[in-house]
Amino acid sequence: MSWPKNKTDRENRRNAAQYVRMSTEHQRYSTENQADAIQRYADERGYKIIRTYSDAGKSGLRIQGRAGLTQLIDDIETGQTEFGTVLVYDVSRWGRFQDADESAYYEYICKRAGISVEYCAEQFENDGSPMSTVVKGLKRAMAGEYSRELSQKVFAGQQRLIELGYRQGGAAGFGLRRMLIDEAGRTKGILSRGEHKSIQTDRVTLVPGPADEIAIVNQIFLRFVNDGWSEAEIASDLNQRGIRTDLDRDWSPAVVRQILTNEKYIGNNLWNRNSFKLKKRHVRNDPENWVRAVGAFEAIVDANLFDEEMLDRLKEVLEENGYLSGFVINEAPKLPSSGAYQNRFGSLLRAYSLVGFKPDRDYRYIEINRRLRSLHSDIIRDIIAGVEAVGGDVARDPNTDTLIINDEFTVSIVIARCLQTGAGAYRWNIRLNTGQLPDMSIVVRMGQSNRTPLDYYLLPTFDMTKSKLRLAENNGLSLDAFRFDNLANFFDMAARTPILEAA
């Protein structure tokens, strides 16, 4: 290593910044304690700490939401630094990234700018030797594994509480109330809207609400089941009568549907229909992975009223049409929406099986393709509007749907449907438009239900060596470096500033 050329360079070499982080699940690692240990390390080695980057109460699973680390990386990449070293308490404080390569990537950004990262409480030396590199890699993997194990333990604990009849967050809902219970099982009182438990050992369960609300809930079911009212008709009637929801809002068909399909009204505690593990993406879980405690609460609706009429009316539509599909259900005036059947019975296929219908072809595949074709046009329209909103110019080739941005580069839109393997993993098959050779492909990766986009890949053709790609949920830095939660980065690329404004 060459000696710094001048006095300023030598001073920067001894100047250091410290990065401290405290996650909500590790309160014992306070930022103050980390700073004390880092200061001792700096004093022993002659470093002068001139800047602190801090993330208090932030998970280390990903960089999003960590303003301190984001600012540190940004300052280093833009050269806005007067230090030559970043001091961190240990590898886990840098992050518990689920991909160890991501942790190494942010450290490499520092190294590339001539700034070293040193861990003050680790047993290995920060000397870049092969042994320290190997140990550091193991530490990164262990940091991620710790979070995975903790997630599994937390999940098991939450599942146990659900089975015991305790509520895991969320509003009670119209006709129900949240009851606070102490660790001995004694009731402590009703929690008002916006109130939360203040003692960790306390629990929350659901109890029947006021009699007038219970009567309205049962009236909703009776009108839907016995009188054949639609969700929209029920909502309109409640609004005309001046009845407000539990959130003091007008009724809508969607709110009525939530009551008609939520098992808490028949006393069941249902959890894990959706999950957001390890700060990754929200996913809708398969019904067999749901956690259901039957009879956990006092029911305010007859269970027979809850299930049988939905299935009886579905049978009638089956007899009329000879087959069932999501499209048929949504078009039948006597039925609730296909989404209501999915929410109530876990999936349309399970509802089909309960009424004796077994599709001889995959109608879902047909409907998904129809939906994706419609979505393709919507996405192109939204992209054009987004480019124009930031001052850019966009032209559309009517034959290929290729977009020409600012007369500078071309973009192709590819929608990738979500497929599930026999082992339960999710995959996305992508065929890039090699015939037109656009400069960039925007790959819209659909969520598990293939109803809404999951994320976006901005793939430059120059970097793509294959016309066919098969994406998994995580694909490593070579591909996921191009992944974004939305199209804000693309619109930034297309933005143009008016000449007068630039002047």
C-alpha positions as CSV (number, residue, x, y, z in Angstrom):
1,M,0.0,0.0,0.0
2,S,1.4,3.4,-1.0
3,W,1.8,6.2,1.5
4,P,-0.7,9.0,1.0
5,K,0.8,11.7,-1.2
6,N,0.1,14.8,0.9
7,K,-0.9,15.9,4.4
8,T,-4.6,16.0,3.6
9,D,-4.6,12.5,2.3
10,R,-2.7,11.3,5.4
11,E,-5.2,13.0,7.7
12,N,-8.1,11.4,5.8
13,R,-6.4,8.0,6.2
14,R,-6.6,8.4,10.0
15,N,-10.1,10.0,10.0
16,A,-12.9,7.4,10.4
17,A,-16.6,7.3,10.2
18,Q,-18.6,4.9,12.4
19,Y,-21.8,3.1,11.5
20,V,-24.1,1.9,14.3
21,R,-27.4,0.1,14.1
22,M,-29.9,-1.2,16.6
23,S,-32.7,-3.5,15.5
24,T,-36.0,-3.7,17.3
25,E,-35.4,-7.4,18.2
26,H,-32.0,-6.8,19.7
27,Q,-32.4,-3.9,22.1
28,R,-29.4,-4.9,24.1
29,Y,-27.1,-3.8,21.2
30,S,-27.8,-0.1,21.8
31,T,-26.1,2.4,19.5
32,E,-24.4,3.9,22.5
33,N,-22.8,0.6,23.6
34,Q,-21.6,0.1,20.0
35,A,-20.2,3.6,19.8
36,D,-18.3,3.0,23.1
37,A,-16.7,-0.2,21.8
38,I,-15.9,1.5,18.4
39,Q,-14.3,4.4,20.2
40,R,-12.0,2.1,22.2
41,Y,-11.0,0.4,19.0
42,A,-10.3,3.7,17.3
43,D,-8.2,5.0,20.3
44,E,-6.1,1.8,20.2
45,R,-5.3,2.2,16.5
46,G,-5.1,5.9,16.3
47,Y,-8.3,6.7,14.4
48,K,-10.2,9.9,14.8
49,I,-14.0,9.5,14.4
50,I,-15.3,12.5,12.6
51,R,-18.7,11.3,11.4
52,T,-21.5,9.0,12.7
53,Y,-24.0,7.2,10.5
54,S,-26.8,5.7,12.6
55,D,-29.9,3.5,12.1
56,A,-31.8,3.1,15.4
57,G,-34.6,0.6,15.5
58,K,-34.0,-0.7,12.0
59,S,-33.8,-4.3,10.9
60,G,-30.7,-5.4,9.1
61,L,-32.4,-7.7,6.6
62,R,-32.2,-5.2,3.8
63,I,-30.9,-1.7,3.0
64,Q,-34.3,-0.2,2.3
65,G,-35.5,1.9,5.2
66,R,-32.0,2.2,6.6
67,A,-31.3,5.9,6.0
68,G,-27.9,5.8,7.8
69,L,-26.3,3.1,5.7
70,T,-27.9,4.4,2.5
71,Q,-26.4,7.9,3.2
72,L,-23.0,6.3,4.0
73,I,-22.9,4.4,0.7
74,D,-24.2,7.5,-1.2
75,D,-21.5,9.8,0.4
76,I,-18.8,7.3,-0.5
77,E,-20.0,6.8,-4.1
78,T,-20.2,10.6,-4.7
79,G,-16.9,11.3,-3.0
80,Q,-18.4,13.4,-0.2
81,T,-16.1,12.0,2.5
82,E,-13.1,13.1,4.5
83,F,-12.4,9.8,6.1
84,G,-10.6,6.7,4.9
85,T,-12.1,4.0,7.2
86,V,-15.6,3.0,8.3
87,L,-15.8,1.4,11.7
88,V,-18.6,-1.0,12.5
89,Y,-19.2,-2.9,15.8
90,D,-19.5,-6.4,14.1
91,V,-20.6,-8.0,10.9
92,S,-24.2,-8.4,12.0
93,R,-24.5,-4.6,12.7
94,W,-23.5,-4.0,9.0
95,G,-26.5,-6.2,8.2
96,R,-28.2,-9.6,8.4
97,F,-28.8,-9.7,4.6
98,Q,-30.3,-13.0,3.5
99,D,-28.0,-13.0,0.5
100,A,-24.4,-12.8,1.9
101,D,-23.3,-11.4,-1.5
102,E,-25.4,-8.3,-0.8
103,S,-23.5,-7.6,2.4
104,A,-20.2,-8.1,0.6
105,Y,-21.4,-5.8,-2.3
106,Y,-21.9,-2.8,0.0
107,E,-18.5,-3.3,1.6
108,Y,-17.0,-3.6,-1.9
109,I,-18.4,-0.2,-2.8
110,C,-16.4,1.2,0.0
111,K,-13.3,-0.6,-0.9
112,R,-13.6,0.5,-4.6
113,A,-13.6,4.1,-3.4
114,G,-10.4,3.5,-1.3
115,I,-12.3,3.3,2.0
116,S,-11.8,0.2,4.2
117,V,-14.5,-1.3,6.5
118,E,-13.2,-2.6,9.8
119,Y,-15.3,-4.6,12.4
120,C,-14.3,-3.7,15.9
121,A,-15.7,-6.6,17.9
122,E,-14.8,-9.6,15.7
123,Q,-12.1,-12.1,16.4
124,F,-10.6,-11.9,12.9
125,E,-8.1,-9.2,11.9
126,N,-9.2,-6.5,9.4
127,D,-6.2,-7.1,7.3
128,G,-7.7,-8.5,4.1
129,S,-5.8,-11.8,4.5
130,P,-7.4,-15.0,3.0
131,M,-8.2,-16.3,6.4
132,S,-10.0,-13.1,7.5
133,T,-11.9,-13.1,4.2
134,V,-13.1,-16.6,4.7
135,V,-14.1,-16.0,8.3
136,K,-15.9,-12.8,7.3
137,G,-17.9,-14.7,4.7
138,L,-18.9,-17.2,7.3
139,K,-20.0,-14.4,9.7
140,R,-22.1,-12.9,7.0
141,A,-23.8,-16.2,6.3
142,M,-24.3,-16.7,10.1
143,A,-25.8,-13.3,10.5
144,G,-28.4,-14.1,7.8
145,E,-29.1,-17.5,9.2
146,Y,-29.7,-16.1,12.7
147,S,-32.5,-14.0,11.3
148,R,-34.0,-17.0,9.5
149,E,-33.9,-19.1,12.7
150,L,-35.4,-16.2,14.7
151,S,-38.2,-15.8,12.1
152,Q,-39.1,-19.5,12.5
153,K,-39.2,-19.2,16.3
154,V,-41.3,-16.1,16.1
155,F,-43.7,-17.8,13.6
156,A,-44.0,-20.9,15.9
157,G,-44.8,-18.6,18.9
158,Q,-47.4,-16.6,16.9
159,Q,-49.0,-19.9,15.7
160,R,-49.3,-21.1,19.3
161,L,-51.0,-17.9,20.3
162,I,-53.5,-18.2,17.4
163,E,-54.4,-21.7,18.4
164,L,-55.0,-20.5,22.0
165,G,-57.5,-18.0,20.6
166,Y,-55.5,-14.8,20.9
167,R,-55.6,-12.1,18.2
168,Q,-52.4,-11.1,16.4
169,G,-53.2,-7.4,15.5
170,G,-55.8,-5.9,13.3
171,A,-59.1,-4.2,13.9
172,A,-61.9,-6.3,15.6
173,G,-64.4,-5.6,12.8
174,F,-68.0,-4.5,12.8
175,G,-70.0,-6.4,15.5
176,L,-66.9,-7.5,17.5
177,R,-64.6,-5.9,20.1
178,R,-61.1,-6.6,21.3
179,M,-60.8,-7.8,24.9
180,L,-57.6,-7.4,26.8
181,I,-56.6,-10.5,28.9
182,D,-53.7,-10.8,31.4
183,E,-51.3,-13.7,31.6
184,A,-53.6,-15.5,34.1
185,G,-56.5,-15.4,31.7
186,R,-58.4,-12.6,33.5
187,T,-60.2,-10.0,31.4
188,K,-59.0,-6.5,31.9
189,G,-61.5,-4.6,29.7
190,I,-62.4,-3.7,26.1
191,L,-59.8,-1.9,24.0
192,S,-61.1,1.1,22.2
193,R,-60.2,1.8,18.6
194,G,-56.6,2.9,18.4
195,E,-55.7,1.5,21.9
196,H,-53.1,-1.2,22.3
197,K,-51.8,-3.4,25.1
198,S,-49.0,-1.9,27.1
199,I,-47.8,-5.0,29.0
200,Q,-46.0,-7.7,27.0
201,T,-47.6,-10.6,28.7
202,D,-51.1,-9.4,28.1
203,R,-53.1,-10.9,25.2
204,V,-56.0,-9.8,23.1
205,T,-59.0,-11.9,22.0
206,L,-62.3,-11.1,20.3
207,V,-65.7,-10.9,22.0
208,P,-69.2,-10.0,20.7
209,G,-69.9,-6.3,20.3
210,P,-73.0,-4.3,21.0
211,A,-76.3,-6.0,20.4
212,D,-77.4,-3.6,17.6
213,E,-74.2,-4.3,15.7
214,I,-74.6,-8.1,16.1
215,A,-78.2,-7.7,14.7
216,I,-76.9,-5.8,11.7
217,V,-74.2,-8.5,11.0
218,N,-76.9,-11.2,11.1
219,Q,-79.2,-9.1,8.9
220,I,-76.4,-8.8,6.3
221,F,-76.0,-12.6,6.2
222,L,-79.8,-13.2,6.1
223,R,-80.3,-10.8,3.2
224,F,-77.4,-12.3,1.3
225,V,-78.4,-15.9,2.0
226,N,-82.2,-16.0,2.2
227,D,-83.2,-12.9,0.2
228,G,-80.6,-13.1,-2.5
229,W,-79.4,-9.5,-2.1
230,S,-76.0,-8.7,-3.7
231,E,-73.1,-7.2,-1.8
232,A,-73.8,-3.8,-3.5
233,E,-77.5,-3.8,-2.6
234,I,-76.7,-4.6,1.0
235,A,-74.1,-1.8,1.2
236,S,-76.5,0.7,-0.5
237,D,-79.3,-0.2,2.0
238,L,-77.0,0.3,5.0
239,N,-75.8,3.7,3.8
240,Q,-79.4,4.8,3.1
241,R,-80.2,3.9,6.7
242,G,-77.3,6.0,8.0
243,I,-75.4,3.1,9.5
244,R,-71.7,3.5,9.6
245,T,-68.9,0.9,9.5
246,D,-66.7,0.2,12.5
247,L,-64.2,2.7,11.0
248,D,-67.0,5.3,10.7
249,R,-67.1,5.1,6.9
250,D,-69.7,4.4,4.3
251,W,-70.3,0.8,3.4
252,S,-69.0,-0.6,0.1
253,P,-69.5,-4.0,-1.5
254,A,-65.9,-4.9,-0.5
255,V,-66.7,-4.2,3.2
256,V,-69.8,-6.3,3.0
257,R,-67.8,-9.1,1.4
258,Q,-65.3,-9.0,4.2
259,I,-68.1,-9.7,6.7
260,L,-69.6,-12.4,4.6
261,T,-66.3,-14.2,4.2
262,N,-64.4,-13.7,7.5
263,E,-64.5,-16.7,9.7
264,K,-64.1,-14.7,12.9
265,Y,-67.9,-14.2,12.8
266,I,-68.4,-17.9,13.3
267,G,-65.7,-18.0,16.1
268,N,-62.7,-19.1,14.1
269,N,-59.3,-17.6,14.5
270,L,-57.6,-17.5,11.1
271,W,-54.0,-16.4,10.5
272,N,-51.1,-16.6,8.0
273,R,-53.2,-16.2,4.8
274,N,-50.6,-13.6,3.8
275,S,-47.0,-13.3,5.0
276,F,-44.1,-10.9,4.9
277,K,-41.2,-13.0,6.2
278,L,-37.6,-11.7,6.5
279,K,-38.6,-8.3,5.1
280,K,-39.1,-9.8,1.6
281,R,-42.2,-9.6,-0.5
282,H,-45.8,-9.9,0.6
283,V,-47.1,-13.3,-0.5
284,R,-50.5,-15.0,-0.4
285,N,-50.0,-18.4,1.2
286,D,-51.7,-21.6,0.1
287,P,-54.7,-22.6,2.2
288,E,-52.9,-25.6,3.6
289,N,-50.5,-23.2,5.2
290,W,-53.1,-21.2,7.0
291,V,-53.4,-21.4,10.7
292,R,-57.0,-22.0,11.8
293,A,-58.3,-22.3,15.4
294,V,-61.9,-23.4,15.3
295,G,-64.2,-22.1,18.0
296,A,-61.6,-19.7,19.4
297,F,-64.1,-16.9,19.9
298,E,-67.8,-16.7,20.7
299,A,-69.7,-16.9,17.4
300,I,-72.2,-14.2,16.5
301,V,-73.3,-15.9,13.2
302,D,-74.6,-19.4,12.7
303,A,-71.9,-21.4,10.9
304,N,-74.4,-23.1,8.6
305,L,-75.6,-19.7,7.5
306,F,-72.0,-18.8,6.8
307,D,-71.1,-21.7,4.4
308,E,-74.1,-23.6,3.0
309,E,-75.9,-20.9,1.1
310,M,-72.7,-19.8,-0.7
311,L,-72.2,-23.4,-1.9
312,D,-75.9,-24.0,-2.7
313,R,-76.0,-21.0,-4.9
314,L,-72.7,-22.1,-6.5
315,K,-74.4,-25.5,-7.3
316,E,-77.3,-23.7,-9.0
317,V,-74.9,-21.8,-11.3
318,L,-73.0,-25.0,-12.0
319,E,-76.2,-26.7,-13.1
320,E,-77.2,-23.7,-15.3
321,N,-73.8,-23.5,-17.1
322,G,-72.4,-26.9,-16.9
323,Y,-69.0,-25.7,-15.6
324,L,-67.5,-23.0,-13.3
325,S,-64.8,-20.4,-13.6
326,G,-63.9,-17.2,-12.0
327,F,-65.5,-15.4,-15.0
328,V,-68.7,-17.3,-14.7
329,I,-68.9,-16.6,-10.9
330,N,-68.3,-12.9,-11.4
331,E,-71.0,-12.6,-14.1
332,A,-73.6,-14.5,-12.1
333,P,-75.9,-11.9,-10.4
334,K,-76.9,-14.4,-7.7
335,L,-73.4,-15.1,-6.5
336,P,-70.8,-13.1,-4.6
337,S,-67.5,-12.4,-6.3
338,S,-65.0,-15.1,-7.1
339,G,-62.7,-13.4,-4.6
340,A,-65.2,-14.0,-1.9
341,Y,-65.1,-17.7,-2.7
342,Q,-61.3,-17.7,-2.7
343,N,-61.2,-16.0,0.7
344,R,-63.8,-18.2,2.2
345,F,-62.7,-21.6,0.9
346,G,-59.0,-21.0,0.3
347,S,-59.2,-21.3,-3.4
348,L,-61.7,-21.6,-6.3
349,L,-60.7,-25.2,-6.9
350,R,-61.6,-26.1,-3.3
351,A,-65.0,-24.4,-3.7
352,Y,-65.5,-26.3,-7.0
353,S,-64.7,-29.6,-5.3
354,L,-67.2,-28.9,-2.5
355,V,-70.0,-28.6,-5.1
356,G,-68.8,-31.6,-7.1
357,F,-67.2,-29.8,-10.0
358,K,-63.8,-31.0,-11.4
359,P,-62.5,-28.9,-14.3
360,D,-61.5,-31.0,-17.3
361,R,-59.3,-28.1,-18.4
362,D,-57.5,-25.3,-16.6
363,Y,-59.9,-22.4,-16.9
364,R,-57.7,-20.4,-14.5
365,Y,-54.9,-20.5,-17.1
366,I,-57.3,-19.1,-19.7
367,E,-58.5,-16.4,-17.4
368,I,-55.0,-15.4,-16.3
369,N,-53.9,-15.1,-19.9
370,R,-56.9,-12.9,-20.7
371,R,-56.1,-10.8,-17.7
372,L,-52.4,-10.4,-18.5
373,R,-53.2,-9.4,-22.1
374,S,-55.4,-6.6,-20.7
375,L,-52.8,-5.7,-18.2
376,H,-50.1,-5.4,-20.9
377,S,-52.1,-2.6,-22.5
378,D,-52.7,-0.9,-19.1
379,I,-49.0,-1.0,-18.2
380,I,-47.9,0.5,-21.6
381,R,-50.4,3.3,-21.1
382,D,-49.2,3.9,-17.6
383,I,-45.5,4.0,-18.7
384,I,-46.3,6.5,-21.5
385,A,-48.2,8.7,-18.9
386,G,-45.3,8.4,-16.5
387,V,-42.7,9.4,-19.0
388,E,-44.7,12.3,-20.2
389,A,-45.3,13.4,-16.6
390,V,-41.5,13.9,-16.0
391,G,-41.1,15.9,-19.2
392,G,-40.0,13.0,-21.5
393,D,-41.2,12.2,-25.0
394,V,-42.4,8.7,-25.9
395,A,-43.5,7.2,-29.2
396,R,-45.2,3.7,-29.6
397,D,-44.6,1.4,-32.5
398,P,-48.2,0.1,-33.1
399,N,-46.9,-3.2,-34.7
400,T,-44.5,-4.3,-31.9
401,D,-45.6,-2.2,-28.9
402,T,-42.0,-1.1,-28.6
403,L,-41.6,2.3,-26.9
404,I,-39.1,4.9,-28.2
405,I,-38.1,7.2,-25.3
406,N,-36.9,10.7,-26.1
407,D,-35.7,9.5,-29.5
408,E,-32.7,8.0,-27.6
409,F,-33.5,4.4,-26.6
410,T,-36.2,1.8,-27.2
411,V,-38.0,-0.3,-24.6
412,S,-39.9,-3.5,-24.8
413,I,-42.5,-4.5,-22.1
414,V,-42.6,-8.2,-21.0
415,I,-45.1,-9.6,-18.5
416,A,-44.0,-12.7,-16.7
417,R,-46.7,-14.8,-15.1
418,C,-46.0,-16.5,-11.8
419,L,-45.8,-20.3,-11.9
420,Q,-45.6,-22.7,-9.0
421,T,-43.4,-25.8,-9.2
422,G,-44.4,-29.2,-7.8
423,A,-42.1,-28.5,-4.8
424,G,-44.0,-25.3,-4.0
425,A,-41.4,-22.8,-5.3
426,Y,-42.3,-19.9,-7.5
427,R,-40.8,-19.3,-10.9
428,W,-41.1,-16.8,-13.8
429,N,-40.3,-17.8,-17.4
430,I,-39.2,-14.8,-19.5
431,R,-38.8,-14.6,-23.2
432,L,-37.0,-11.3,-24.2
433,N,-37.9,-9.6,-27.5
434,T,-34.8,-10.4,-29.5
435,G,-36.4,-9.8,-32.9
436,Q,-36.6,-6.0,-32.4
437,L,-33.5,-5.8,-30.2
438,P,-34.7,-3.0,-27.9
439,D,-32.2,-1.2,-25.8
440,M,-34.0,-2.2,-22.6
441,S,-36.7,-4.7,-21.5
442,I,-39.0,-3.9,-18.7
443,V,-40.0,-7.2,-17.2
444,V,-43.1,-7.0,-15.1
445,R,-43.0,-9.9,-12.7
446,M,-46.5,-10.8,-11.5
447,G,-47.4,-11.8,-7.9
448,Q,-48.5,-15.3,-7.0
449,S,-52.2,-14.7,-7.9
450,N,-51.1,-13.1,-11.2
451,R,-53.4,-10.2,-10.5
452,T,-51.0,-7.4,-9.6
453,P,-47.3,-6.8,-10.4
454,L,-44.8,-8.1,-7.8
455,D,-41.8,-6.1,-9.0
456,Y,-40.0,-4.8,-12.1
457,Y,-36.7,-5.8,-13.8
458,L,-35.0,-3.1,-16.0
459,L,-32.9,-5.4,-18.2
460,P,-30.5,-3.7,-20.6
461,T,-30.1,-5.8,-23.8
462,F,-26.4,-5.2,-23.8
463,D,-26.0,-7.1,-20.5
464,M,-28.3,-10.0,-21.4
465,T,-26.6,-13.0,-23.0
466,K,-29.7,-15.2,-23.3
467,S,-33.1,-14.5,-24.8
468,K,-34.8,-16.9,-22.3
469,L,-34.6,-16.4,-18.6
470,R,-36.1,-18.4,-15.7
471,L,-36.3,-16.3,-12.5
472,A,-36.7,-17.6,-9.0
473,E,-37.7,-15.6,-6.0
474,N,-34.1,-14.6,-5.4
475,N,-31.6,-14.6,-8.3
476,G,-28.3,-13.3,-7.1
477,L,-26.7,-9.9,-7.7
478,S,-26.2,-10.5,-11.5
479,L,-30.0,-10.2,-12.1
480,D,-31.4,-8.8,-8.9
481,A,-29.3,-5.7,-9.3
482,F,-31.8,-4.8,-12.0
483,R,-34.8,-5.4,-9.8
484,F,-37.0,-2.5,-8.5
485,D,-40.2,-2.3,-6.5
486,N,-41.6,0.3,-8.9
487,L,-40.8,2.2,-12.1
488,A,-39.5,5.4,-10.4
489,N,-35.9,4.7,-11.5
490,F,-37.0,4.2,-15.1
491,F,-39.0,7.5,-15.1
492,D,-35.8,9.2,-13.7
493,M,-33.9,7.9,-16.7
494,A,-36.6,9.3,-19.0
495,A,-36.9,12.7,-17.3
496,R,-36.1,15.8,-19.2
497,T,-35.6,19.4,-17.8
498,P,-36.9,22.3,-19.9
499,I,-34.2,24.5,-21.3
500,L,-35.3,27.6,-19.4
501,E,-35.4,25.7,-16.2
502,A,-32.0,24.3,-16.7
503,A,-30.6,27.7,-17.5
